[in-house]
Amino acid sequence: MNEDTGVAAVDRALTILDALTGEKTTLAELAKRTGLYKSTLLRLIKSLERFGYVLRDADGCYRLGSKVLYLGSLYQKHFNASDLVLPVLRSLVQELEEGASFYVVDGDWRVVLHRVESSRAVRDSVREGDRFALTSGASGHVLCAFNGAAGKRFDTVREQMYSASFGERDPETAAFAAPIFGHGNRLVGAINVSGPRYRIEALGAEKILPPLFRHARELTATFGGNPAAFAGWQPQPAAK
């Protein structure tokens, strides 16, 4: 099999597209970014040009072609956030047996865009469409922090990639939340686990954060963000 056919060629072609991040890119810069030989690049670029994914300007530089925009428009046309978010929330609820929500910013408010309830009889009362202040609650702190809010508390949230709240909105409830990113690592929303305070405290960060981050990485990748933002987190030992 020729080296430019099959799965290897597809991988190389997609690597080239990923490397075309600027307005114009020279062949030498592409070779540096991709680690591919110029001869290999030229062969693959010819195919990408033929299908409209890459354009070669008169000065010999390369840039993304209009076919990429076309695919983006198709993605937006068929994109339905509920189809992507709800299965993740259901998995989180199944693992932790507490309610899970997906929050977005709406002005000075955080809004519950999607919610999956716990099956337990005693649970916190949160419904899709509910609006809460951005200034309180785990998801509020996350949404503020990754929208550029200043202050030591938000610096800590950005460093740890999560926030926890205990009795802030309601003295009997508690929550943990993590950010979800999209293209260009733009904040999309926050994924949240919440429930009665005594149960959330009993679970603790050691049990809640691993599945919360795993699902946050999954949703971030689905929305086109970089899940590596969560890669450095490690569980901390419980306080004695």
Residue pairs with C-beta under 8 A, 6 or more apart in sequence:
3 9
3 40
4 12
4 40
4 43
4 44
9 44
12 34
12 36
12 40
12 44
13 44
13 47
13 48
15 34
15 36
16 30
16 34
16 36
16 41
16 44
16 45
16 48
16 54
17 48
17 53
17 54
17 64
17 68
19 25
19 30
19 33
19 34
20 30
20 54
20 62
20 63
20 64
22 63
23 63
24 57
24 59
24 61
24 62
24 63
25 33
25 61
25 62
25 63
26 60
26 61
26 62
27 38
27 41
27 42
27 60
27 62
28 38
30 36
30 41
30 62
31 37
31 38
31 41
34 41
36 44
45 54
45 56
45 62
48 54
48 65
49 55
49 56
49 65
51 67
52 65
52 66
52 67
52 70
53 64
53 65
53 67
53 68
54 62
54 63
54 64
54 65
55 62
55 63
55 64
55 65
55 66
56 62
57 63
81 113
81 114
82 114
84 219
84 222
84 223
85 102
85 113
85 114
85 219
86 114
86 116
88 191
88 215
88 218
88 219
89 100
89 101
89 102
89 114
89 115
89 116
89 191
90 100
90 116
91 215
92 100
92 116
92 191
92 193
92 211
92 212
92 215
93 99
93 100
93 116
93 117
93 118
93 119
95 211
96 193
96 203
96 207
96 208
96 211
97 118
97 119
97 120
98 118
98 120
98 123
98 193
98 194
98 195
98 199
98 200
98 203
99 115
99 116
99 117
99 118
99 123
99 124
99 126
99 193
99 194
99 195
100 115
100 116
100 191
100 192
100 193
100 194
101 112
101 114
101 115
101 116
101 126
101 139
101 191
101 192
101 194
102 112
102 113
102 114
102 115
102 180
102 189
102 190
102 191
102 192
103 110
103 111
103 112
103 113
103 139
103 140
103 143
103 177
103 189
103 190
103 192
104 110
104 111
104 113
104 143
104 188
104 189
104 190
105 111
105 134
105 143
105 147
105 189
106 131
108 133
108 134
109 131
109 132
109 133
109 134
110 131
110 132
110 133
110 134
110 137
110 139
110 140
110 143
110 190
111 129
111 130
111 131
112 126
112 127
112 128
112 129
112 130
112 131
112 132
113 128
113 189
114 128
115 126
115 127
115 128
117 123
118 195
120 195
122 196
123 195
123 196
124 170
124 172
124 173
124 194
124 195
124 196
126 194
132 140
132 169
133 140
134 140
134 143
134 144
135 144
136 165
136 168
136 169
137 165
137 168
137 169
137 175
137 177
138 162
138 163
138 164
138 165
138 175
138 176
138 177
138 190
138 192
138 194
139 163
139 175
139 177
139 190
139 192
140 165
141 153
141 154
141 157
141 163
141 165
141 177
142 157
142 162
142 163
142 177
142 178
142 179
142 190
143 179
143 187
143 189
143 190
144 154
145 153
145 154
145 155
145 157
145 158
145 163
145 179
146 157
146 158
146 179
146 181
146 187
147 187
157 163
160 233
161 178
161 179
161 213
161 216
161 229
161 230
161 233
162 176
162 177
162 178
162 209
162 212
162 213
163 176
163 177
164 174
164 175
164 176
164 177
164 205
165 174
165 175
166 174
166 197
166 200
166 201
167 173
167 174
167 197
171 197
172 196
172 197
173 194
173 195
173 196
173 197
173 200
174 194
174 195
174 196
174 197
174 200
174 201
175 192
175 193
175 194
175 195
175 200
176 192
176 193
176 194
176 200
176 205
176 208
176 209
176 212
177 190
177 191
177 192
177 193
177 212
178 190
178 191
178 209
178 212
178 213
178 216
178 230
179 187
179 189
179 190
179 216
179 229
180 187
180 188
180 189
180 190
180 191
180 216
180 219
180 220
180 223
180 225
181 187
181 188
181 220
181 223
181 225
181 226
181 229
182 188
182 220
182 223
182 224
182 225
183 223
183 224
183 225
185 225
185 226
185 229
186 225
188 220
188 223
188 225
191 212
191 215
191 216
191 219
193 200
193 208
193 212
194 200
200 208
204 238
205 235
205 236
206 235
206 236
206 238
209 233
209 235
210 235
213 230
213 233
216 230
217 227
217 230
218 227
220 226
220 227
220 229
220 230
221 227
